[in-house]
């Protein structure tokens, strides 16, 4: 199917060519046939690196290259000496490097797959008509010929020809570079040679619906779309480096330079002392490989991806890895009320008609006037109710679906009233107007039906006893009901006269509808948890201020001394006045999108980290402006999700709080991992440097150093990153966004702990050497102390609290890593032939006992330090 034909052909011809049906869509068999013929609706991702390519990338590090070059020289020397034993050392070094590289690739693949799985969870959906029924499907399952239903806030999931539209405006800058929204027209003919930007009867994949609604037929999918043609990449998110990762990479470079300088000094010292050139060269390079924390950014990626997967289990899908870091610093959460703090199960409970002037419970509203008001409200709705297996499934905005449900329970369906009074025109709801209008044919006349915010609609009405109406409205608001007003008027049958000014003024007041969306039980608990964590929850809602105040007070958001204001009141404040009052305002009602951005930026100006929730197109600017944008997964539009950093799959306020808790836990785990790796690496440098300085001997051979690096820098570090979140993490104050990773004394702790490891291993080396008169025994004892103490230290790093208080073996991942690492150590220590290759000796039992006691010294020291509250 040629793309030009799609915009040029008559729509009836196009539908026929695609073997579709405007009203019933495709059948299931047609869907399968078209998928086979045109392919799936997915863009080809950029070519992924193969396992082998990733494996080779592990050898890019300069120190690894030098080490392999040294091993090659060692091979040459072994050949010249014709000694089989001499081959084992270079072979072993190559083997260790290869195993290290394999482990790196395996962990990298796991992290990548975790992120891909999350991207799948947050993939866009599409509303289609198939087999005569409207249904929601994954956008990737769309096929050519599908009938699309588009609404404001949707991303267009495939290229499509418009069949009908209502006030449709589309943002096409991704394709055309034009930032001004394009007004579409389904009827106006388009020239055959018209450029893409002038094809007003087409919508294109990846563009967003800013306003209005439409029905369209899919003409191209996947790589055949205009977006596919410009080869849009879809896996950029996987490659994103967070600020923390970049900082650690920079830190690694600084530490690398420092380590190289020390290793160079050690090499020169060895040469001066007449040590074997190859031995001191191999030892220096091995020490550099062990000491340089080149794996830190990779470890952080793995810890972040593990944490992000864990957040997904709590219904929070993180779109961008940097958001995880920011979450832990969140100090303000601006939350929408409906569906987030409340259950999003709107139920119509009260009704008031202008003629009867009586506030009624909905189950007692049976009069003709009551039904007339309900029918009018439903005619001005796009929401619907699908009944499946006896269960009602709302389709669309909860405010509208509860009206449809209430009328359905009176025995009248939406389809029946639509058939009786067909819609001929629509002005969709707009958050600036706070109104929605439809024009319906009632016999030979046409009527405009307007529904929306009471305080907006009432100013546009000509009649009605507004004092009595206002009293009824206040009664409903005081019961925390959301109040919708309905008005109407007879209009001309001239379609070209239908605009906002004409249709939405000089109305007759019809009545009020009061609905309730009760607070979520878990939201109240989450608000308390926020306040304990030093986070201020703020409600921002389009509801009436009285309703908002009642819900906020029930949830504990509005404390004594706090204020609830309207968007109009906010507009009347100067920036200086608002900045001085913002800390005492907890509720904003009847707000505009501009109000939301102003609230966010004012808090940010005062140095706070702000999280903002949103679901509509107009929320997108505020979601982008906030530090953490949270889109609603259920009611949220595709545009809102695209602008957000986080998607709440259950639209629940408590999920935001859980995500903040996870963010804090992940950041703390990264700190623990970094502290563990740097402390142990410093210990290795201290050991070798001091031994060379004092005794002119290498305390560990190159392969012994590399083996320690293999068993301690991988599995235990990753397992430490999977430490369960501490119970009191939400009792801490939010972290400053500019706070260093080494704040609260972590930097000093790392240095002191490194010195401790180095000194303990140094004592072991000297003791083993002196007791046996054999330097190999000294190296064996040094190896035992340094390797075991580092593994045991991973347990110390789990918390600033006592190990015995948090439970020694609570982290099952660390227990498994410890078992594997200890087995790897024991193999090289005690398996005959292997220990000989590594240069180890079997020690007297009492020396093993001393070595074991020395390995546990860090536990004793750190338990004392923790008891004295010297570390945080």
C-alpha positions in Angstrom: 0.0 0.0 0.0 1.6 3.3 -1.1 1.7 5.9 1.5 0.7 8.7 -0.9 -2.5 6.9 -1.8 -3.5 6.8 1.9 -4.0 10.6 2.0 -5.2 11.0 -1.6 -7.8 8.2 -2.0 -11.5 8.7 -1.0 -11.9 7.2 2.5 -14.5 4.7 1.3 -12.1 3.4 -1.4 -9.3 3.2 1.1 -11.5 1.2 3.6 -12.4 -1.2 0.7 -8.8 -1.6 -0.4 -7.8 -2.5 3.2 -10.8 -4.9 3.5 -12.0 -3.2 6.7 -15.3 -1.9 8.1 -15.6 1.6 9.5 -18.2 0.6 12.2 -17.2 -3.0 13.0 -13.4 -3.0 12.3 -11.5 -6.1 11.4 -12.4 -9.7 12.4 -9.9 -11.8 14.3 -9.1 -13.8 11.2 -8.5 -10.6 9.2 -6.2 -9.3 12.0 -4.0 -12.5 11.7 -4.0 -12.3 7.9 -3.0 -8.6 7.9 -0.3 -9.2 10.5 1.1 -11.9 8.3 1.0 -9.6 5.3 2.2 -6.3 6.7 4.2 -7.3 9.8 4.0 -6.3 13.5 3.6 -2.7 14.6 7.1 -2.4 16.1 10.2 -0.5 15.1 13.4 -2.4 14.7 15.7 -1.7 17.6 19.3 -0.7 17.0 21.4 -3.8 16.5 22.3 -5.3 19.9 25.8 -6.2 20.7 26.5 -9.9 20.7 27.6 -11.8 23.8 31.1 -12.0 22.1 31.2 -8.3 21.5 30.3 -7.5 25.1 32.9 -10.0 26.2 35.6 -8.3 24.1 34.6 -4.9 25.6 35.6 -6.2 29.0 39.2 -6.1 27.8 39.2 -2.5 26.8 40.7 -1.5 30.2 44.3 -0.5 29.8 45.4 -2.4 33.0 43.8 -5.6 31.7 45.6 -5.2 28.4 48.9 -4.7 30.2 48.2 -7.7 32.4 47.5 -9.9 29.4 50.7 -8.6 27.7 52.6 -9.5 30.9 51.1 -13.0 30.8 52.2 -13.2 27.1 55.8 -12.4 28.2 55.5 -14.9 31.0 54.5 -17.5 28.4 57.6 -16.7 26.3 59.9 -17.0 29.3 58.2 -20.3 30.2 59.0 -21.6 26.7 62.6 -20.5 26.9 63.0 -22.2 30.3 61.3 -25.4 29.1 59.6 -25.7 32.5 55.9 -27.0 32.5 55.3 -25.5 36.0 56.2 -22.0 34.6 53.2 -22.2 32.2 50.7 -22.4 35.0 51.0 -18.8 36.2 50.3 -17.1 32.9 47.6 -19.6 32.1 46.0 -19.0 35.4 46.2 -15.2 35.0 44.5 -15.5 31.6 41.9 -17.8 33.1 41.1 -15.4 35.9 40.8 -12.5 33.5 38.5 -14.5 31.2 36.3 -15.6 34.2 36.1 -12.0 35.4 35.1 -10.9 31.9 32.4 -13.6 31.6 30.9 -12.6 35.0 30.9 -9.0 33.9 29.0 -9.9 30.7 26.5 -12.1 32.5 25.7 -9.4 35.0 25.4 -6.8 32.2 23.0 -9.0 30.3 20.9 -9.5 33.4 20.7 -5.7 34.0 19.8 -5.1 30.3 17.1 -7.8 30.3 15.6 -6.2 33.5 15.4 -2.8 31.8 13.9 -4.3 28.6 11.2 -6.1 30.7 10.3 -2.8 32.3 10.1 -1.1 29.0 7.6 -3.8 27.9 5.5 -3.2 31.0 5.2 0.5 30.1 4.6 0.0 26.4 1.8 2.1 24.9 -1.8 0.9 24.2 -4.3 1.5 21.4 -8.1 1.8 21.4 -9.6 -0.1 18.4 -12.8 -1.4 17.1 -12.7 -5.1 16.3 -15.6 -7.4 15.7 -17.9 -4.5 16.3 -16.6 -3.9 19.8 -14.3 -1.2 21.2 -11.3 -2.7 23.0 -7.9 -1.7 24.4 -4.9 -3.6 22.9 -1.1 -3.3 23.0 0.0 -0.9 20.3 2.4 -3.5 19.0 -0.6 -5.7 18.1 -2.1 -3.2 15.7 -2.4 -4.2 12.1 -3.1 -2.4 8.9 -6.9 -2.0 8.5 -7.6 -1.6 12.2 -10.1 1.1 13.1 -8.5 3.4 15.7 -10.2 5.5 18.3 -8.1 8.5 19.3 -8.6 10.9 22.2 -6.7 13.8 23.6 -3.6 12.6 25.4 -3.0 9.6 23.2 0.2 8.9 21.2 -0.7 7.9 17.7 0.4 4.2 17.6 0.6 3.9 13.8 0.1 5.9 10.6 -3.6 6.3 9.9 -6.1 8.0 7.7 -8.8 10.0 9.5 -12.4 8.8 9.0 -14.0 11.4 11.3 -12.7 13.9 13.8 -13.9 16.5 16.3 -11.7 19.6 16.9 -8.6 17.4 16.4 -5.2 19.0 17.0 -2.0 17.0 16.7 1.5 17.7 17.7 3.8 16.6 14.9 7.1 18.2 15.7 8.8 14.8 16.0 8.3 14.4 12.2 8.0 17.9 10.8 10.0 20.0 13.2 6.9 22.3 13.4 6.1 23.0 17.1 2.7 24.6 16.4 -0.2 22.0 16.7 -1.8 20.9 13.4 -5.5 21.2 13.1 -6.7 18.1 11.3 -9.6 17.7 8.9 -11.0 14.4 7.9 -13.1 15.7 5.0 -11.0 18.3 3.2 -9.3 16.7 0.1 -5.5 16.5 0.1 -3.5 16.9 -3.1 -1.6 13.8 -4.3 1.8 15.6 -4.1 1.1 17.3 -0.7 4.1 17.1 1.7 3.7 15.3 4.9 3.1 18.5 7.0 0.1 19.3 4.8 -1.7 16.0 4.9 -4.4 17.2 7.2 -6.4 13.9 6.8 -3.6 11.8 8.2 -2.1 11.1 11.7 1.3 9.7 12.1 2.9 7.2 14.5 4.8 8.8 17.4 2.8 12.1 17.3 0.5 13.1 20.1 -3.2 14.1 20.2 -3.3 17.4 22.0 -7.0 18.1 21.6 -10.2 16.6 20.4 -11.0 13.0 19.3 -11.1 11.0 16.1 -11.7 7.7 14.3 -9.1 6.6 11.9 -8.0 3.5 9.8 -4.5 2.3 10.1 -2.6 2.5 6.8 1.0 1.6 7.8 2.6 -0.1 10.8 6.1 -0.6 12.3 9.0 0.2 10.0 6.7 1.2 7.2 5.4 4.2 9.1 6.9 7.7 8.6 8.6 7.3 12.0 10.0 3.9 11.0 11.4 5.5 7.8 13.6 7.9 9.8 14.8 4.9 11.9 13.8 6.1 15.3 15.9 4.3 17.9 13.9 2.8 20.8 16.6 1.5 23.1 18.3 4.7 24.2 16.9 4.3 27.7 18.9 1.1 28.3 22.2 2.9 27.6 21.4 5.9 29.8 24.1 6.7 32.4 23.0 8.2 35.6 24.8 11.2 37.2 25.9 8.9 40.0 27.4 6.4 37.5 29.3 9.3 35.7 30.6 10.5 39.1 31.8 7.0 40.0 33.4 6.6 36.6 35.3 9.9 37.2 36.2 8.8 40.7 37.5 5.5 39.3 39.8 7.5 37.0 41.2 9.5 39.9 41.7 6.4 42.0 43.2 4.7 39.0 45.8 7.4 38.6 46.6 7.2 42.3 46.9 3.4 42.2 49.1 3.5 39.1 51.5 6.0 40.9 51.7 3.7 43.9 52.2 0.6 41.7 54.9 2.5 39.8 56.6 3.3 43.2 56.3 -0.4 44.2 57.8 -1.4 40.8 60.7 1.0 41.2 61.3 -0.2 44.8 61.4 -3.8 43.6 63.9 -3.0 40.9 66.1 -1.1 43.4 66.0 -4.1 45.8 67.0 -6.5 43.1 63.7 -8.4 42.9 63.0 -10.5 39.8 61.9 -8.1 37.1 59.0 -10.3 35.8 57.8 -11.0 39.3 57.7 -7.4 40.4 56.2 -6.3 37.1 53.4 -8.9 37.3 52.8 -8.0 41.0 52.6 -4.2 40.2 50.2 -4.7 37.3 48.1 -7.2 39.3 47.8 -4.8 42.2 46.7 -2.0 39.8 44.0 -4.3 38.3 42.9 -5.2 41.9 43.1 -1.7 43.3 41.4 0.3 40.4 37.6 0.0 40.9 36.9 -0.2 37.2 33.8 -2.2 37.9 32.1 0.4 40.1 29.9 1.9 37.3 28.9 -1.6 36.2 28.1 -2.7 39.7 26.0 0.5 40.2 24.1 -0.3 36.9 23.4 -3.8 38.2 22.2 -2.5 41.6 20.0 0.1 40.0 18.5 -2.4 37.6 17.8 -4.8 40.5 16.2 -2.0 42.4 14.1 -0.8 39.4 12.9 -4.4 39.0 11.9 -4.5 42.6 10.1 -1.2 42.2 8.1 -2.7 39.3 6.9 -5.4 41.7 5.4 -2.5 43.8 3.6 -1.2 40.6 6.1 1.6 40.0 7.7 1.5 36.5 10.8 3.6 36.3 11.4 5.0 32.8 14.8 6.7 33.4 17.5 5.4 35.7 18.5 8.8 37.1 15.0 9.0 38.6 16.0 6.3 41.1 18.7 8.5 42.5 16.4 11.5 42.7 13.6 9.6 44.4 15.6 9.2 47.6 15.8 13.0 47.8 12.1 13.7 47.3 10.9 16.2 49.8 7.6 17.4 48.3 4.9 15.1 46.7 2.3 17.1 44.7 -0.5 14.6 44.2 -3.7 14.7 42.3 -6.7 13.7 44.4 -8.9 11.6 42.1 -7.8 8.1 41.8 -4.4 8.7 43.4 -5.5 9.7 47.0 -9.0 8.3 46.4 -10.3 5.0 45.0 -11.2 6.3 41.5 -14.5 4.5 41.9 -16.8 7.5 41.3 -20.4 6.8 42.4 -23.2 9.2 41.7 -25.0 9.7 45.1 -26.9 13.0 44.9 -29.0 14.8 42.3 -30.5 18.3 42.1 -32.8 19.5 39.3 -33.5 23.2 38.7 -37.3 22.5 38.3 -37.8 20.5 41.5 -35.2 22.4 43.6 -34.7 19.4 45.8 -31.5 17.6 46.7 -32.2 13.8 46.3 -30.3 10.6 46.9 -29.8 8.9 43.5 -31.7 5.8 44.5 -34.8 8.0 45.2 -34.4 10.0 42.0 -37.1 8.5 39.9 -39.1 11.4 38.4 -39.1 12.3 34.7 -37.1 15.5 35.5 -34.5 13.4 37.3 -34.1 11.1 34.3 -34.1 14.0 31.9 -31.1 15.5 33.8 -29.3 12.1 33.9 -29.9 11.6 30.2 -28.6 15.0 29.3 -25.4 14.4 31.3 -24.8 11.0 29.7 -25.3 12.5 26.2 -22.5 14.9 27.0 -20.1 12.0 27.9 -17.4 10.0 26.1 -17.1 7.5 28.8 -19.0 4.2 28.6 -19.6 0.9 30.6 -18.8 -2.5 29.1 -20.6 -5.4 30.7 -18.6 -8.6 30.5 -19.5 -11.8 32.2 -21.9 -9.8 34.4 -19.2 -7.4 35.5 -19.2 -3.7 34.7 -15.9 -2.4 33.2 -15.6 1.4 33.0 -14.2 2.7 29.7 -13.0 6.3 30.0 -13.1 9.1 32.6 -14.5 7.9 36.0 -16.5 11.1 36.3 -18.3 10.2 33.1 -18.6 6.4 33.6 -20.3 6.8 37.0 -23.0 8.9 35.2 -23.5 6.2 32.6 -23.6 3.5 35.3 -26.2 5.5 37.3 -28.5 5.8 34.2 -27.9 2.1 33.4 -29.1 1.2 36.8 -32.3 3.1 36.0 -32.7 0.7 33.0 -31.5 3.0 30.3 -28.2 2.4 28.4 -25.9 5.1 26.9 -26.4 3.5 23.5 -30.2 3.9 23.8 -30.0 7.7 24.6 -27.4 8.2 21.9 -29.6 6.5 19.3 -32.6 8.5 20.4 -30.7 11.9 20.5 -27.7 11.5 18.1 -24.6 13.7 18.6 -23.9 16.0 15.7 -21.0 18.1 17.2 -18.6 18.0 20.2 -16.4 20.5 22.0 -14.1 18.2 24.1 -13.4 18.9 27.8 -10.6 21.3 28.3 -8.9 21.9 31.6 -8.7 25.7 30.9 -12.5 26.0 30.1 -13.4 23.2 32.6 -16.4 22.4 30.4 -17.4 19.8 27.7 -20.2 20.5 25.2 -22.1 18.4 22.7 -24.8 19.3 20.2 -27.5 16.6 19.9 -30.5 16.2 17.6 -33.7 16.2 19.6 -36.5 15.6 17.1 -36.3 18.5 14.6 -34.3 20.7 17.0 -30.8 20.8 18.1 -29.6 21.4 21.7 -26.2 22.2 23.1 -25.6 20.3 26.4 -22.8 21.6 28.5 -21.4 19.9 31.6 -18.5 20.8 33.8 -17.3 22.8 36.9 -20.2 24.4 38.8 -18.4 27.7 39.4 -17.6 28.1 35.7 -20.9 26.9 34.2 -23.1 29.0 36.6 -21.7 32.2 35.3 -22.9 31.3 31.8 -26.5 30.6 32.8 -29.4 33.0 32.2 -31.9 31.6 34.7 -32.2 29.5 37.8 -32.5 30.5 41.4 -28.7 30.6 42.0 -28.9 31.3 45.7 -30.8 28.0 46.3 -28.6 26.2 43.8 -25.5 27.4 45.5 -26.8 26.2 48.9 -27.4 22.7 47.4 -23.9 22.8 45.9 -22.3 23.7 49.2 -24.2 20.9 51.0 -22.8 18.4 48.5 -19.3 19.8 48.7 -19.3 19.7 52.5 -20.0 16.0 52.2 -16.8 15.8 50.1 -18.9 15.2 46.9 -17.6 16.2 43.5 -20.2 18.4 41.9 -20.9 18.5 38.2 -23.3 21.1 36.8 -25.3 20.7 33.6 -26.7 23.4 31.3 -28.4 23.5 27.9 -29.8 25.7 25.2 -31.5 25.4 21.8 -29.0 26.1 19.0 -29.2 26.7 15.2 -28.5 23.9 12.8 -25.7 25.9 11.2 -22.5 23.8 12.0 -20.2 26.7 11.0 -21.6 28.7 13.9 -20.6 26.2 16.6 -17.8 27.6 18.6 -17.1 28.1 22.3 -18.5 31.6 22.6 -21.8 30.6 21.0 -22.4 27.2 22.5 -21.2 27.8 26.0 -23.0 31.0 26.9 -26.6 32.1 27.6 -27.5 28.6 28.9 -30.5 27.3 30.9 -29.4 25.7 34.2 -30.5 22.1 34.3 -29.1 20.7 37.6 -26.4 19.4 39.7 -24.9 15.9 40.1 -22.9 14.9 43.2 -20.6 12.0 43.2 -18.1 10.6 45.6 -14.7 9.0 45.3 -13.8 7.8 48.8 -10.2 8.1 50.0 -8.0 5.0 49.6 -7.6 3.4 53.0 -3.8 2.9 52.3 -3.4 6.6 51.3 -3.9 7.8 54.9 -1.2 5.5 56.1 1.1 6.7 53.3 0.5 10.3 54.2 1.6 9.5 57.8 4.7 7.7 56.5 5.5 10.8 54.3 5.3 13.1 57.2 7.6 10.9 59.3 10.0 10.8 56.4 10.2 14.6 56.3 8.2 14.7 53.0 5.3 17.2 52.6 2.3 15.8 50.7 0.3 18.4 48.8 -3.1 17.9 47.1 -3.6 19.5 43.7 -7.0 18.9 42.2 -9.5 20.3 39.8 -12.3 19.8 42.4 -14.1 22.5 44.3 -12.1 23.8 47.2 -14.6 22.7 49.8 -14.5 19.1 48.5 -10.7 19.2 48.3 -10.4 20.6 51.8 -12.7 17.9 53.3 -10.8 15.0 51.6 -7.4 16.5 52.5 -8.4 16.9 56.2 -9.7 13.3 56.3 -6.4 12.1 54.9 -4.2 14.2 57.2 -2.8 16.3 54.4 -4.4 19.5 55.7 -3.2 20.2 59.2 -4.1 23.0 61.5 -2.5 26.2 60.3 -2.3 24.9 56.6 -4.4 26.6 53.9 -6.4 25.4 51.0 -6.6 27.9 48.1 -8.0 28.0 44.6 -6.2 28.5 41.3 -7.8 32.0 41.0 -6.4 32.9 44.5 -3.0 31.7 43.3 -3.2 33.7 40.1 -3.8 36.9 42.2 -0.6 36.3 44.3 2.6 37.9 43.3 5.7 35.6 43.0 7.1 37.1 46.2 3.9 36.7 48.1 3.4 33.1 47.0 7.0 32.2 47.8 6.5 33.5 51.4 3.2 31.5 51.8 3.9 28.3 49.8 5.2 26.3 52.8 1.8 26.7 54.5 -0.4 25.8 51.6 -1.3 22.1 51.4 -4.3 22.1 49.0 -4.8 23.7 45.6 -8.2 23.4 44.1 -9.6 24.3 40.7 -6.1 24.6 39.3 -4.9 25.2 35.7 -1.8 23.6 34.2 0.0 26.9 34.6 -0.8 26.8 38.3 0.8 23.4 38.7 4.0 24.5 37.1 4.1 27.5 39.3 3.7 25.4 42.4 6.5 23.0 41.3 8.9 25.8 40.4 8.3 27.8 43.6 9.1 24.8 45.8 12.2 24.0 43.6 13.3 27.6 44.0 13.3 27.1 47.8 15.6 24.1 47.3 13.1 21.3 47.6 13.0 18.1 45.4 9.5 17.9 44.0 7.5 14.9 42.7 4.4 15.7 40.7 1.6 13.3 39.6 -0.5 13.8 36.5 -2.6 12.0 33.9 -3.6 14.4 31.2 -2.0 16.2 28.2 -2.1 19.5 30.2 -0.2 17.8 33.0 2.8 17.1 30.8 4.6 20.5 31.3 4.3 20.1 35.1 5.5 16.5 35.0 8.6 17.6 32.9 9.2 20.6 35.2 9.2 18.5 38.4 12.2 16.5 39.6 10.2 13.3 39.5 7.2 13.2 37.2 4.7 10.4 38.1 2.2 9.5 35.4 -0.9 7.4 36.1 -0.7 4.0 34.5 -4.5 3.4 34.4 -6.1 6.8 33.7 -2.9 8.4 32.3 -2.7 9.5 28.7 0.3 8.4 26.6 1.5 12.0 26.5 1.6 12.2 30.3 3.5 8.8 30.5 5.9 10.1 27.9 6.7 13.2 29.9 7.1 11.3 33.2 10.0 9.6 34.9 7.8 7.1 36.7 4.5 5.4 35.9 2.2 4.3 38.7 0.5 1.1 37.4 -2.2 1.3 40.0 -2.6 5.1 40.1 -2.1 4.9 43.9 -0.5 7.6 46.2 0.9 4.9 48.4 2.8 3.5 45.4 4.6 6.9 45.1 5.6 6.6 48.8 6.7 3.0 48.3 8.8 4.2 45.3 10.4 6.9 47.4 11.2 4.2 50.0 12.7 2.0 47.4 14.7 4.9 46.0 16.2 5.6 49.4 17.0 1.9 49.9 18.6 1.6 46.5 20.8 4.7 47.1 21.8 3.4 50.5 22.7 0.0 48.9 24.9 1.8 46.3 26.7 3.6 49.1 27.2 0.3 50.9 28.6 -1.3 47.8 30.9 1.6 47.0 32.1 1.7 50.5 32.8 -2.1 50.5 34.7 -2.1 47.1 36.8 1.0 47.8 37.7 -0.1 51.4 38.8 -3.5 50.3 40.8 -2.2 47.3 42.6 0.3 49.5 43.5 -2.6 51.9 45.2 -4.4 49.0 47.3 -1.3 48.1 48.2 -0.7 51.8 49.3 -4.3 52.2 51.6 -4.5 49.2 53.0 -1.0 49.6 53.9 -1.4 53.3 55.4 -4.9 52.8 57.6 -3.7 50.0 58.6 -0.7 52.0 59.4 -2.6 55.2 60.7 -6.0 54.0 61.4 -5.6 50.2 59.1 -8.6 49.5 55.7 -8.9 47.7 53.2 -10.2 50.3 51.0 -11.6 47.5 51.9 -13.0 44.1 50.1 -11.6 41.0 47.7 -14.5 40.6 46.9 -14.5 44.4 45.9 -10.8 44.1 43.8 -11.5 41.0 42.0 -14.4 42.7 41.1 -12.1 45.7 39.8 -9.6 43.2 37.8 -12.3 41.4 36.1 -13.7 44.6 35.5 -10.4 46.5 34.8 -7.7 43.9 31.9 -9.4 42.1 29.4 -11.7 43.8 29.6 -10.2 47.4 29.4 -6.6 46.0 26.3 -7.4 43.9 24.7 -9.3 46.7 25.3 -6.3 49.0 23.4 -4.2 46.5 20.4 -6.5 47.0 20.3 -5.9 50.7 16.6 -5.6 51.9 15.6 -2.0 52.6 16.0 -1.1 56.3 12.8 -0.6 58.3 13.6 2.9 59.4 14.7 4.3 56.1 11.5 6.4 56.0 12.3 7.9 59.3 15.3 9.7 57.8 15.1 13.2 56.4 15.3 13.6 52.6 18.8 13.6 51.3 20.1 16.9 49.8 20.3 16.5 46.0 23.8 17.9 46.0 25.0 15.7 48.8 28.2 13.7 48.1 28.1 10.0 47.9 30.8 10.0 50.6 28.8 12.3 53.0 28.2 11.5 56.6 31.7 10.2 57.1 31.7 7.5 54.5 34.9 8.7 52.9 36.7 8.7 56.2 35.3 5.2 56.9 36.5 3.8 53.6 40.1 5.1 54.3 40.2 3.8 57.8 38.7 0.4 56.8 41.2 0.1 54.0 44.1 0.8 56.5 42.5 -1.8 58.8 42.5 -4.5 56.1 46.0 -3.7 55.0 47.4 -3.8 58.6 45.6 -7.1 59.5 46.9 -8.8 56.3 50.4 -7.3 56.9 50.4 -8.7 60.5 49.4 -12.1 59.0 52.1 -12.0 56.4 54.9 -11.2 58.8 53.6 -13.7 61.4 53.3 -16.6 59.0 56.8 -15.8 57.5 58.5 -15.6 60.9 56.7 -18.6 62.4 57.7 -20.9 59.6 60.7 -19.2 58.2 59.0 -19.6 54.8 57.8 -16.5 52.8 55.2 -18.8 51.0 53.6 -19.4 54.4 53.5 -15.7 55.0 51.7 -15.1 51.7 49.3 -18.0 52.4 48.4 -16.5 55.8 48.1 -13.0 54.3 45.9 -14.3 51.5 43.6 -16.1 54.1 43.2 -12.9 56.2 42.8 -10.5 53.3 40.3 -12.6 51.3 38.1 -13.8 54.2 38.1 -10.4 56.0 36.8 -8.8 52.8 34.0 -11.3 52.5 33.1 -11.0 56.1 33.2 -7.2 55.8 30.4 -7.4 53.3 28.2 -8.3 56.3 29.5 -5.3 58.2 28.5 -3.0 55.4 24.9 -4.1 55.4 23.9 -1.6 58.0 25.0 1.1 60.4 23.3 -1.0 63.0 24.6 -4.0 64.8 24.7 -7.2 62.7 23.1 -9.0 65.6 20.2 -6.5 65.6 19.4 -6.7 61.9 19.9 -10.5 61.6 23.2 -11.9 60.5 22.0 -14.0 57.6 18.9 -12.0 56.5 20.4 -11.3 53.1 20.1 -14.6 51.4 21.9 -13.4 48.2 24.9 -12.4 50.3 24.8 -15.8 52.0 24.9 -17.5 48.6 27.7 -15.2 47.4 29.7 -15.9 50.6 29.4 -19.6 50.2 30.6 -19.6 46.6 33.4 -17.1 47.3 34.6 -19.1 50.4 34.6 -22.3 48.3 36.7 -20.6 45.7 39.2 -19.6 48.3 39.3 -23.0 49.9 39.9 -24.7 46.5 43.1 -22.7 45.9 44.2 -23.1 49.5 43.6 -26.8 50.1 43.2 -28.8 46.9 46.6 -30.5 46.2 48.4 -29.4 43.1 46.1 -26.3 42.8 47.5 -24.8 46.0 51.0 -25.5 44.7 50.3 -23.7 41.4 49.1 -20.7 43.4 52.2 -20.7 45.6 50.4 -21.6 48.8 51.6 -23.7 51.7 49.7 -25.9 54.1 50.0 -24.1 57.4 50.0 -25.5 61.0 46.5 -25.5 62.4 47.2 -22.8 65.0 48.2 -20.3 62.2 44.8 -21.0 60.4 43.1 -20.2 63.7 45.1 -17.0 64.1 44.3 -16.1 60.5 40.6 -16.7 61.1 40.6 -14.6 64.2 42.3 -11.8 62.4 39.7 -12.0 59.6 37.0 -11.5 62.1 38.7 -8.5 63.8 36.8 -6.0 61.4 33.5 -7.4 62.8 34.6 -6.7 66.4 35.9 -3.2 65.6 32.8 -2.2 63.6 30.4 -3.6 66.2 32.1 -1.3 68.8 32.0 1.6 66.4 28.3 1.0 65.7 27.6 0.7 69.4 29.2 4.1 69.9 27.2 5.5 67.0 30.3 6.7 65.2 29.0 5.7 61.8 25.8 6.6 60.1 
